[in-house]
Structure formats: C-alpha cells, structure tokens
Amino acid sequence: MISRMTHGAIFPVAVFLTASLALYPCFAEQVAVERVAREPAIGRAIAGGEAPSENKWYAGTFFDYGDVVQGSRLGKWTEMTSWFGRTYKGIRGYVSFSKLERFEEKDYTGNLGAYVKLKDYYIHEEVGFGSDVDFIYKFQHIAEVSHKLYKNLSWQLGYTFRQYPVNNTHLIYPGLTYYFGDHYLSADYGISHIESRGTGQFGTAKMSFAINKHLRWTTGASVGQWLYDIYGLSTEKEYGYIGFTTFNVEIRPGVHLNTGFSYGEENPKFIKRSYTVSLSADF
C-alpha cells in the first residue's frame, strides 16, 4: 500500500516543485521560520476545527506584540494582520493585509492565497507584495502540499521564496504529521538558503491537542541556524531557538479566539518575546 501511495504521489509533487522553483532564478530578518513554527498543520488549516465552515465567508484579525533586545537596542516589533475570504467546494481563498513595525520603521504587505482540498492532497499557495519596504520582503511566494502516506501518517513539503532589497531567501521544509483522534504531532526539517551567503538548517517540532470540543492547545519549538538572521553573519555565528504555545477557544460556533506566547533567541545577541492574540469568525 505504501509503495502504491508513494508512486502515485510522484507526479503531483514534481509539478508542485517545478511550478514553485521555476518562478525564480537561482540581509533580511527571517520571520518565515517563525511562521512555519506557529501555523497549524496544513490538513488542520483546511479541514480542522479551527478552519472556516464550508460555503461561508470568514474574516479575522491577528496582533503580535514583541519585546526585542537586539545588541544594545531595546524596542518593540509588532504585526497587525487582517484577512477575509470564502470557502467553497474544498477551496479556502483569502486576502490579507499586514502592518509591521520594527523599532520605529513601518512596512506594509498584501497577500492573496488559497488552501485547496483535493481527493488525496491538501495544497496551499500564496503570493504577497511589500510596499515601500525597509525590512520586509518586496515579493513572497509560499507553496505547500500534504498527502496521506499511510493510515494516520501524512507527509508535507513546503517552499517559501522571499525577495528582499538586499538579498533573496529560499526556505524548503519537508516533514511528517501524525494524526490521532483530533490531535496531531508534526516534525519538519528546514533548509534556509540565502543567495550569495549560503545555506542554514533548522528543525521544527510541534504538538496540538483538543482539550475538549471548544479548546485546543498547541505548542512547539524550532532550533537551528538563521532563524531570524538579524546580523547577516555566517551560520556558525547565528543560531538559536524559538519556542511557542497557543490556546484556541471556540467562543461560539464559527467564532474563535486564539492567544499565545513565544520566546526566541539567536546568537550573538537577539531576544524576542511575543504576545499574540487573534479573533476570527465565519458568517
């Protein structure tokens, strides 16, 4: 059975990687790694309890307040992201807009994406653009796919490209997710390639448990190189970890409140403590 599944998955994966990588010829902060750590498994994002109901509009807002130590500097990083979209016949489309602040500088982004549920696959595609950027990407492309490998075990593969004013980054993260009941465990191995500078590595593990039908607890961590890439140093000098935990509460049917905390460190001297809250609803 495993060999038949693996053979049947070769063509869709080849198309997925070709479409993602062929779009681009072969010093910026790597918030992409933090996104990979925090976001739910792609199957949960499309079909899980936190996902919007089928054939409905949905909207939400996310806020992240971060206390940051960067060398001798003390300050804040914040993000405010709002989104809206619609689910229809297995497709969850969305548009999002973000305002990001790093110390006194502000950047803005807009993103368009969709989660797609096929017979044996979950797929996520997103493109985004930054406006008059100081530190965030000018262009972003996210491509992720998940497929059932055997019984409750699924594999996933993700790719994120970000074009910055100074350099471009490529993030590739294959992994596995094991579902049991309404819970799951996942692990990803990440490769972070920064053009003209080289390649770093990191690992991410997380677990998510349904405490009851209204409350979900998720926690995880990433460890490795260039998790934030604040100073633009080599992989031997820039390494650290990110840990996070979140609680998702269903206030009423279709309305979810999510609160969380994360802590990250990276050598030589970068610390980020983040407090997050989001509210989403479908209608």
Residue pairs with C-beta under 8 A, 6 or more apart in sequence:
1 150
2 149
2 150
5 147
5 148
5 149
5 150
6 149
8 120
9 120
9 147
12 121
12 145
12 147
13 145
13 147
13 157
16 123
16 143
16 145
16 157
17 157
17 159
19 143
20 141
20 143
20 159
20 161
21 159
23 141
23 161
24 141
24 161
24 168
24 170
26 195
27 164
27 166
27 167
27 229
27 232
28 135
28 136
28 137
28 162
28 164
28 165
28 166
28 167
28 169
28 229
29 102
29 135
29 228
29 229
29 230
30 169
30 171
30 192
30 226
30 227
30 228
30 229
31 136
31 228
32 160
32 162
32 169
32 171
33 171
33 190
33 192
33 202
33 204
33 222
33 226
33 227
33 228
33 242
34 222
34 227
34 228
34 242
34 262
34 264
35 160
36 158
36 160
36 171
36 173
36 188
36 190
36 204
36 222
37 204
37 206
37 220
37 221
37 222
37 242
37 244
37 262
38 220
38 244
38 246
38 260
38 262
39 45
40 48
40 50
40 208
40 218
41 48
41 146
41 154
41 156
41 177
41 184
41 186
41 208
42 115
42 122
42 123
42 124
42 144
42 145
42 146
42 156
43 122
43 146
43 154
43 177
43 179
43 184
44 50
44 51
44 184
44 208
45 51
45 92
45 115
45 122
45 124
46 90
46 92
46 115
46 116
46 117
46 122
46 124
47 117
47 122
49 182
49 210
49 213
49 216
49 250
50 216
50 248
50 256
50 258
50 280
51 87
51 92
52 58
52 85
52 87
52 92
52 254
52 280
52 282
53 87
53 254
53 282
54 87
54 88
54 89
55 87
55 88
55 89
56 86
56 87
56 254
56 282
56 283
57 84
57 85
57 86
57 282
57 283
58 84
58 85
58 86
58 87
58 280
58 281
58 282
58 283
59 82
59 83
59 84
59 85
59 280
59 281
59 283
60 82
60 83
60 84
60 278
60 279
60 280
60 281
61 80
61 81
61 82
61 83
61 278
61 279
61 280
62 79
62 80
62 81
62 82
62 83
62 276
62 277
62 278
63 78
63 79
63 80
63 81
63 276
63 277
63 278
64 77
64 78
64 79
64 80
64 274
64 275
64 276
65 76
65 78
65 274
65 275
65 276
66 76
66 77
66 78
66 272
66 273
66 274
66 275
67 74
67 76
67 272
67 273
67 274
68 74
68 75
68 76
68 77
68 103
68 270
68 271
68 272
68 273
69 269
69 270
69 271
69 272
70 230
70 269
70 270
71 268
71 269
71 270
73 103
75 102
75 103
75 104
76 101
76 103
77 100
77 101
77 102
77 103
77 272
77 274
78 100
78 101
79 98
79 99
79 100
79 101
80 98
80 99
80 100
81 96
81 97
81 98
81 99
82 96
82 97
82 98
83 94
83 95
83 96
83 97
84 94
84 95
85 92
85 93
85 94
85 95
86 92
86 93
87 93
87 282
90 116
90 117
90 118
91 114
91 115
91 116
91 117
92 114
92 115
92 116
93 113
93 114
94 112
94 113
94 114
95 110
95 111
95 112
96 110
96 111
96 113
97 108
97 109
97 110
97 111
98 108
98 109
98 110
98 111
99 106
99 107
99 108
100 106
100 107
100 108
100 109
100 135
100 136
101 107
102 134
102 135
105 134
105 135
106 134
107 130
107 131
107 132
107 133
107 134
107 135
107 136
108 130
108 131
108 132
109 128
109 129
109 130
109 131
109 136
109 137
109 140
110 128
110 129
110 131
111 126
111 127
111 128
111 129
111 140
112 126
112 127
112 128
113 124
113 125
113 126
113 127
113 128
113 142
114 124
114 125
114 126
115 122
115 123
115 124
116 122
116 123
116 124
116 125
120 147
120 148
121 145
121 146
121 147
122 145
122 146
122 147
123 144
123 145
123 146
124 142
124 143
124 144
124 145
125 142
125 143
125 144
126 140
126 141
126 142
127 139
127 140
127 141
127 142
128 137
128 139
128 140
128 141
128 142
129 138
129 139
129 140
130 136
130 137
130 138
130 139
130 140
133 164
133 165
137 162
137 163
137 164
138 163
138 164
138 165
139 161
139 162
139 163
140 160
140 161
140 162
140 163
141 159
141 160
141 161
142 158
142 159
142 160
143 158
143 159
143 160
144 156
144 157
144 158
144 159
145 156
145 157
145 158
146 154
146 155
146 156
146 157
146 177
147 154
147 155
147 156
148 154
149 155
149 176
152 178
152 179
152 180
153 176
153 177
153 178
153 179
154 176
154 177
154 178
154 179
155 174
155 175
155 176
155 177
156 174
156 175
156 176
156 177
156 186
156 188
157 172
157 173
157 174
157 175
158 171
158 172
158 173
158 174
158 175
158 188
159 170
159 171
159 172
159 173
160 169
160 170
160 171
161 168
161 169
161 170
161 171
162 168
162 169
162 171
167 194
167 195
167 196
167 197
168 194
168 195
169 192
169 193
169 194
169 195
170 192
170 193
170 194
170 195
171 190
171 191
171 192
171 193
172 190
172 191
172 193
173 188
173 189
173 190
173 191
173 204
174 188
174 189
175 186
175 187
175 188
175 189
175 204
176 186
176 187
177 184
177 185
177 186
178 184
178 185
178 186
181 210
182 210
183 207
183 208
183 209
183 210
184 207
184 208
185 205
185 206
185 207
185 208
186 204
186 205
186 206
186 207
186 220
187 203
187 204
187 205
188 203
188 204
188 205
189 201
189 202
189 203
190 201
190 202
190 203
190 204
190 222
190 224
191 199
191 200
191 201
192 199
192 200
192 201
192 202
192 225
192 226
192 229
193 199
193 200
194 200
194 226
194 229
197 232
197 234
198 234
198 235
199 235
200 224
200 225
200 226
200 235
200 238
201 224
201 225
201 235
202 222
202 223
202 224
202 225
202 226
202 227
203 222
203 223
203 224
204 220
204 221
204 222
205 220
205 221
206 218
206 219
206 220
206 221
207 218
207 219
207 220
208 216
208 217
208 218
208 219
209 216
209 217
209 218
210 216
211 217
213 250
214 249
214 250
215 247
215 248
215 249
215 250
216 247
216 248
217 245
217 246
217 247
217 248
218 245
218 246
218 247
218 248
219 243
219 244
219 245
219 246
220 243
220 244
221 241
221 242
221 243
221 244
222 241
222 242
223 240
223 241
223 242
224 239
224 241
225 235
225 238
225 239
226 235
226 238
226 239
227 239
227 240
227 241
227 242
227 264
227 266
228 238
228 240
228 264
228 266
228 270
228 272
229 238
230 238
230 266
230 270
231 237
231 238
231 268
231 270
233 268
237 267
237 268
238 266
238 267
238 268
239 266
239 267
240 264
240 265
240 266
240 267
240 270
241 264
241 265
242 262
242 263
242 264
243 262
243 263
243 264
244 260
244 261
244 262
244 263
244 274
245 260
245 261
245 262
246 258
246 259
246 260
246 261
246 276
247 258
247 259
247 260
248 256
248 257
248 258
249 256
249 257
249 258
249 259
250 256
251 257
254 281
254 282
254 283
255 279
255 280
255 281
256 279
256 280
256 281
257 277
257 278
257 279
258 276
258 277
258 278
258 279
258 280
259 276
259 277
260 274
260 275
260 276
260 277
261 273
261 274
261 275
261 276
262 272
262 273
262 274
262 276
263 271
263 272
263 273
263 274
264 270
264 271
264 272
264 274
265 271
265 272
